[in-house]
């Protein structure tokens, strides 16, 4: 499964770069650069009680013309549960799902709502039947921190992981 995730992640990153080119290409600040993925790696290289890191943290910094994006990720396992932490730098472009009205939805299949994590805007989604959750955090209106969990009972595990991350220090990279 980690190989599949890696391949899927590369496809998502390429797609993201393509969309970034279309959406952000014309409004990029002159001379601005994303944080290199090496600067983001320490934020995903965590010791999480009860979890084992799968492999080593990885990342990439991509540039296509004026559009740049950096990503760092770390994967973890605890029995049948998996956890993935991804941090992306979009150069301060607003993360679309955090700009609208207070979104809340709950039905028999999923719960979606906006929330706050350590003082930062966040969105959480939990798919009850699949026991899959996602926590997306906007840090300093620049970095997108995404924590995915599979085989989890609720979102509390993701929130506990986020609380172990030094998001305030990450915010200082948003020069």
N, C-alpha and C positions, 0 to 999 in steps of 0.2 A: 504494500500500500504506500510506503514512503516514496517509492519511485514514481508511482502514479501521481501522488500529490506534487512531487517535484515537477513533473512534466506539465501537470495542470497549472501549477503556479507560473511556470515559464510562459505558458499560453496567455494566462491572465495578465502577466506583466507586459507582454507584447501588445495585447489588446488595449491595455491601459495606456501604454505609450502612444498607440495610434489615436485613441480618443483624446488624449492630452494634446496631441498635435492639432487636432481639429478644434477643440474647445478653447485651449489656452494659448495657442501659438501666436495669436495676434496681440495678446495682452501681457506678454512676458516682460517683466521689468528688465531694462537694459543692464547687462553685466551680472545679473543675478545667477547664483549657482545653488544647487541642492547640496545638502550635507552628503558627503561621500558615505557609501554604505558602511565603510570601516568605522565611522563615527557612530553609526546606529547599532552595530553588532553588540556592544556591551549591554544594551537595553533589552535584548532578547536572550542573552546568555545568563539565565537565571537558575538558581537552586530553589526548586519548588518542592516543599515537603510532600513526600508520598509519590512524587513523579520522577521519572528518569528521562534525561535528555536523549533524544534519538539522534545520533550523529553529532555534528558540530553546527553552530549557527552559520548561516550563509547569507549572501546578499549580492546585490548588483547595483551599479550606477549606470544608467543609460542616457545617452544624449542623441537626439535626432534633430538636427538644425538647432533652433532656439529652445526646443523643448527638452527638459531634463527631468528625470525621476530616479529616486534611489529607493531601495528596498532592503530590509534585513528581516530574517525569519529564523525562528527556532521551533523545533518540534519536540513534544514530550509524550510519554506513555505512562499509564498507571493501570496495569491489568488490561482490561478491554477498552479502557478509556484513552482517547487521544486528545491532544491539545496542541494548537499551533498559534504562535504569536508572530504577527507581521507588523512591521513599521514601515510606512512609506512617506517620503518627502515629496510634496507637490509644489514647493516654492510658494507656500501661502495661499494657494488656491482654495477656495471654500469647498468643503466636502458637502456635496448636494443634499444628502439626507439629513443634515443638521441645520439647514437654513430655513426650513418651512415651519409650519404651525406645529404645535405639540401633537405629535402622532401617537395614538394609542389604539391598539386593536387586540382583541382577545377572542379566540374562538376555540373549538374543540381540537384544532390542529396546531395552532401557534399563538404566541403572545409577542407583540411588538410594541415597544414604547421608547420614548426619549427619556433620558435620565441624566445624571451627573456622576462622574467618577473623579474623586480627588480634586474637585473644583473645575473639571473640564466637561464640556458637553459630550454626551454619549448617546448611542442608540443600542438597544438590546433586543435580540430576537431569540425565541426558544421554540423549537419544533417538538411538541410533546411526544408524538408517536415515535419519531426517529431518535429522540433523546439527543438532539443536536442543538447547540446554542452558539450565538455570535454576539460579541460585544465590540462595538466600534466607538473609538474615542478620538475626538478632535483635540489635539494638543497645540496650544498657541496658534490656533487657526492656520497651522502649517502642516503638522504631522498627523497622519492617520494611523492609529494603533488599532489593529484588529486582532481579537483573541477568539479563536474558534475552538469549540469543544465537541467531541462526539462520544456517545455512550455515557453522557452525564445526566444526572437526575434533575438538575435545575441550573440556573445561571449563577448561583452563589460561588461555585468553583472559579468561574471566569472573573467575577468581581474580586475574589481573594487574590488571584494572580495579578490583576491590575493594581491592587493595593501594594503589592510587593515591588512593582516597577517604580523607578524614580522618574515619574512623568514631569515633575517640576524641573529636574535637571535636563531632561529632553527638551523642554520648552526653552531653555537657555541657548540651545543650538539654533533657534529661530532668529538669528541675528538681524 
